[in-house]
């Protein structure tokens, strides 16, 4: 089963946020060397722990820094952008890096409501749920508008390259239903989604309607994993990740803490109970332990492919986590 990387460009405490962008390029190079299939960049805004605010820019940088790995968005939050701009941007990327670009799109804002308002510029746009209409417009820039449509004369340049393969992302049943109805690949956010991925992916397969670009369903399952040479070190790295999640979900976001910070943090009983509920979303342990767990999760969910996100304070340990997993996976 192919194994891929989902990168949020995490910002460790004690470092400049811009350094995380350079670490993304280092990870991309090592992921390609290790045999990973795809490298996807996420879109998030106004979150101090990650700098994945402009995936289209980072896709270009990662593709330039590598030679063969597929590179794409995981994803572009379509309501934050005009469909024309997305079509233009990804045709440019496809023209520069033929056969290597993926266009993953989502309908969530990827941020808080205030920042979403700043992105979308109006409360009307903020409250609109017009993802199907936006998607239809996006496809029309590649396939043509109906006769008489006001946008029919508009050409998304360069128009001599196709739109890259489209994937619809989701953390709810809606994403799978939309991907099935529109005939696209589907990526389920199992690293934070609360639904059973098996049910979501099964429904996607059952309801899938073939499209000219996608004849068969293809489901990617996104999961979180932390791998270290010893179980003790993996658990220490995991605790730091849990502290970061706790701060984010309790309205106190900040850079990714170190294992030492997490060990010294004065955990309350309520906080420990909260992070224990999230712990099962991440596979943690030695390479063989994590590979076995991920394989079980993928099989249980009926996924065709896994894409892994890993948030570790030390960039070198983060790269090592992916390298250890690749070796245990048999890449």
N, C-alpha and C positions, 0 to 999 in steps of 0.2 A: 504494500500500500504506500502511495506517495506520502511524503512528509514535507511540510512547508513551514514557513516562518511568518508570524504576524508581529510586526514591530510597532510599538507605540513611542519609541525614542524616550525611555524613562530618564528622569533627571535625578541623580543621586544627591544627597545632602553634601554640602561642601564643594560643589562644582558649579561652573557656569552653565546655565541652561543650553547655550549654544554648543557646548562641548558634546552634548548628547547627540547632536546631528552628525558630528564626525564619528562618534561611536557607532551610529547606525551604519555608516559606510564600512567601518571595520567589520561589523557583524555580518553585513551582506557578503563581503568577500569571503569570510570564513564559512558562511553557510553554503555558498556556491561550491567551495572546495570540498565541503563535507558531503555534498550530494543532495541537498534540499532542492525541492522541485520548484517552489514559488517563494517570492519574498513580497509580502503585502504590507503597505503602510496605512495606518489608520488616520482618521480625522477626528481630532478632539480640540476644543477651544477652552481657554481660561481655566486650565487645570495645571497647577504648578508642578505636578509630578511627571508630566509628559509634555513634549514639545512637538507632537504630531499634529500641528495645526495646518500644514500645507502639504498634503500627500502628493499632489501633482508635481510639486517642486522636488520632493525627495525621490519620487519615482524616476525622474530624469537623472538625478544625481546617482542613485543606486544602479540604474541601468548602465550609466557611463562607467561606473566603477567595477562592473562585472561584465561577463561576456556571453553567458548562456542561460542563466537562471531566469525564469519568468518573473516579471516585476509588475505589481499592480496595486490597486487601492483596496483597502479592507476596512472601510470603503470611503468613497465620496458620498457625503450626506446630501442627496439630491435637492431637498428643500432649501438648502443654504446657497444654492447656485442656480443660475439660469441654465436650462437644458442646452441652449446654443453654446454657451461657454464651455460646458462639459464636453460636448461633441467636438468643438474646435480643439480643446486642450488634448483630448485623448487621440484625436486624429494626428495631431502634431507628434505626440509620443509614439504612436504606431508608425508614423513615417520615419522617425529617427531610429527606432528599434523594432524593425519588422518581426512579427511572429513572437515577440517576447512580452507584450503588454496585456494586462487584464484590467477590466473596468468593473470593479465591485461597487455597488451603490446601495445606500440605505435611506430610510425615511425619517430616522430620528435626527435631532439637531446635533448630538454629540457634545452637548454643553448644557448650561443652565438656561432658564427662560430669559433672563436679562441679556445674556450674551447672544442668545438666538435672535432676540429682537434687534440687537445691533447688527447682526449678520444679515437679517432679512429685511430690515428697514421699515417695516410697518406691522402694526398689530393684526391687520387683516391677513397678511402673509403668514404671520406667526401662528394664527389659529386655523389656517387652511389645511385640509387633509386631501391634497390633490396629487398624491404620488402617482396614481395611474395616468393622470393627464400629463404630468411632467415626463413620465417614462415614454408615453406615446409620442410626445413632442421630440424627445431625445432620439428615438428610433427614426422618426420621420426625417431628421436632418441627414440620415444615412440612406434611408430607403425611399424618401419622397413623401410629400404631403398630398392629400387629396386635392383634386382640381378645385380651384377657387379659394383655397386656404390662404389667409393673409400672409403667412410665412413661406408660402411656396417659392417665391423668388429668391429666398435666402439660401446661400450655399455655405456649409460649414467646411472651411478650408483647412488642410489640403484635401480636396475631394477625390483624389486618385488612390486613397487608401481606405480600407474599410474601418468601421468602428471596431475596437478590440472586443473580444469575447466578453459578454456581460454576465455578471453574477449579482443576484439580489441577496443582500445580507439581512439577517433578522435575529432577534432574541425572543420572538413570539411566534405564534402560529401564523400571523399575518404574512410574514416574510416568505414562508414556505408556500402559502396559498398564492401569493403574488407571483413568485417564481414559477410555480406550476402553470398558472393561467397564462403567463407571458412567454413561457417556453425558454427559460434561462436556467443557468446553473444556480444552485442555492448554497449559501454558507450560513450555518447556524452558530450563533455566538454561545457556545456551550461553556465558555470561560466565565460568563456572568449570567446567562439566561437561566431562569428557574424552572422551565418546562422540561419534561423528559424528552431528550433529543430523538429518541426512537420514535415516539408518536409524531413529532413534527416532521421528521424526515420521511416516515412511512406515508403520511398524508401527502407530502410533496410528490412522492413517486406515484401514488395512486391517482392523483389529480393532474399529473403532468400532461401538457398539451404540446406536442412537438412544434418547433418553429423552424424557419429556414436556416437559422444559425445553430440550433440545438435540437438534434433529433431524439436524443435520449436524456433522461434526467441524470444529473451528477451532483452529489451532495458532499460538501466539505464540512467537517465538524471542527470548529475552533475550540481548543482546550488550553488550559494553563498548566505549565509543568516547571518544576524546579529540580534539577539534577546535580548531584555532587558525588564525589568519590566515596564519601561516607554518609550514612543515614543521619548521623548527628549534625554534620555540617549542612545537609539539605534542610533539616528541620529548623536550624538557626536562620538560614536564608529565607525560609518560608515564613517564620515569625515576623521578620522585617516587612515582608510583603503584606502580611495580615495587618500590621500596624498602619501601613500606608492606606490600605482599604478602609480601616476603621476611621482614620482621620478624614478621608474623602467622604465617606457616607455620613459622618456626623458633622459635616460642614466645617471641618478644620483641615482643608487640603494643604499639602506641602510636598517638598521633594521626597524622594524615596529614602526612607531611613536605612541606616546600616544595621547589621545584626547586633552590634554592640548597643546601639540606641534602643533597639527592640527589647533586648535582654534587660536593660536598665529601666525601661518604662514601667511606671507604677500601675499595672493592670488592675482594674476593678473586676469583681466577679461578673458583672453584667457585660463588660467589654470582652472578657474571655469567652463567655457564653455566645456572644455575637459572632466572634471570629471563628468559633468552632462550627457554627452553622455554615460558614462560607468555606471551611477547610476542604470539604469534599469536592469543591469545584477545581481544585488544583492537585495534580499528581506530584507527589514529593518523595524523593528517596534516591537510592543508588541507580545507576543506569539500567540494570536489569529489572529492578523493581518498577521503575517508571515506564519502561518499555512494555512490560507485561500489563500494567494497569491501563496504559493508553490503548494497547491492542484490544483489551477487553472492552473498553469504552467504545472504541470504534466499531467493533463487531456487534455489540449490543445495540448501538444506534443505527446500524446499517449504513454507515458512512462509506464513501468511496475514497476519501482522502482526509488526512488530518492536517490542520494548520495550528502551530503551537506558539503561544505567547509566553515569554519568560521575563519577569521583572526581578532583577537582582542588582543590588547596590553597586557592586564592583564590576565594571565592564569586562574585565578579563575573566572573572568567574561566570559572567553571563555568557560569554562566548564559549567558555569551557562546558557549561551546561548543555548548550546546543550540540557541541562536538561529541560529548559523551553519549547523548541521546542518539545522535546519528549513527555512531558506531554500534550501540546496542540494538538499534533498529535494523541494522544491516545495510545501510545505504552505501 
